[in-house]
């Protein structure tokens, strides 16, 4: 496969050129697009590449290159107002870099300041719509909001921001397009009718990031050898690509293990599957991938334990859609390492004993029994769990929780704390209306209780 774009157009390794061409085509045509793929498949690299000047010019409509606004949604808070504030701030920053008219920037800045002063959702909605419509009336370039790590805000915010984004997309006086990146399909993250019109923008243009094709896997290997100034034989490169199945995260972890286990990477690699699974970095990567493929668990286990012949048509389609099953002369899982991980996981089923809710201080990861919830929680939700966990068994007052989560003891109402606790309970409790972990202490606050 011939690389379409120069390496300078990418952040990091120059891969995913076909996927980038697809995004450029969508933007040129004024379409929205969602990028879906498990972690470490290159979603952020792909979206960040849209902001390079080379790619921005390739996205031009009628000779007018759009203003690209990259937004890391992990920076958004846990409420609607914080999301609008982040959008506004990043749009203003992008326009400043594009030498927009000073009067436009002054107007948007005043709207942004109103949001910060009022601290009201209704003001944020109104001001955001006014700002986007004003940009449209000025006849400037199209605005492309590149929403990376979009899963959390899409799952947890009220429906109004998404309804408004849809309305602004439809408005004749505006030119605003959206590119989102999530680890799951949008309809899996939020299937309800309340955001159907927003999801509809992406129904026909969902880009699924499969493992890298062979040529681009070799490009990633070349990038890694350049970065580490290594010399790697062609045979060893082929071996690493085969073991990883082209998954970028796995390929990088395998390369790192190879460099640590052998001083000469031109000597044939000795990497038994059983030994690889004991490598912490590889096990962690496989575990992360497994947890982000919940919908495919049954099909993956069937493929590993019973073979492709035992897959039904829906399971086969599910695996092929994400590139998890490939043709190696016979249908097989894409990565032998990931296949071995699944086989080992099934052979050593986790204990049914409850270990409760726990937070790892050194990694920031959150668990319920054997299930990791880290990526399913917003940042304030993670901070709440971490704070309560560090004081397990102790009553935490509303003021203490406000300081522990938001860093301020005043201005945070008990109602706001209640809503945060409610959202956490909905994710960690077997029955959130009858909580067994985060219990209410009437008139005082909350206490974390765990099984002995």
Secondary structure, DSSP 8 states (H G I E B T S, - for coil): ----S-GGGSSSS---HHHHHHHHHHHHTT--EEEE--TTSSHHHHHHHTTSHHHHHHT-BTTB--EEEEEEGGGS-SSHHHHHHHHHHHHHHHHHHTT--HHHHHHHHHHHHHHHHH--HHHHHHHHHHHHHHHHHTT---EEEEEES-HHHHHHS-THHHHHHHHHHH-TT--EEEEEEESS-HHHH--SGGGHHHHHTTTT-EEE--S--HHHHHHHHHHHHHHHT----HHHHHHHHHHHTT-HHHHHHHHHHHHHH-S-TTS-----HHHHTTSHHHHHHHHHHHHT-GGGHHHHHHHHHH-GGG--HHHHHHHHHTT-EEESSSEEES-HHHHHHHHHHHHT----S---EEE-TTT--EEETTEE-GGGS-HHHHHHHHHHHHTTTS-EEHHHHHHHHHS-SSS--HHHHHHHHHHHHHHH-SSGGG-SSEEEETTTEEEE----
